[in-house]
Amino acid sequence: MSLTRDDALAYLQMEFSQQLDDTGMADDDSPEGFESAINAALREVGFTRSQFLTAVVADEDEGAFEAFLEYFALKRFSKYVAQNFDVSTGGDSVRLQQIFANIKSLLADATTAAQVYGLGGSYSSSAYSWQELDLGFLAKNEYECEV
């Protein structure tokens, strides 16, 4: 099953429903929501800006795309929470710190997963390919003698 932009948005809404509730961040495909995360994930799997709205991620790229989606969405949550500040109202001040700590922990895990797929530009859907290495140079030297 190939993934579209709408599929990516639905995936993020499902995966991060708690973080959306906690932060109050928009849950749509807008600049206030997941637009930048989806665009960045599409870029990582090889799409250009002009393809962002109509991109369809191939089956073999789904794992990488989902890992990149999670990574960039969590970066977005992290920035969103960091821009807010604690207001002490009888114990509620700790809540934002807990949300930030949770997102930071999830981001560390997502970073590891995204790096497996080559976060930062080294991802290729043809990462697994057959390579042949000629080891002929390891042949015995013709001047060596066996005794």
Secondary structure, DSSP 8 states (H G I E B T S, - for coil): --EEHHHHHHHHHHHTHHHHHHH----SSSTTTTHHHHHHHHHHTT--GGGTTT-EE-GGGHHHHHHHHHHHHHHHHHHHHHTS----SSSTHHHHHHHHHHHHHHHHHHHHHHHHTTTTTT--TT-S-------GGGS--TT----
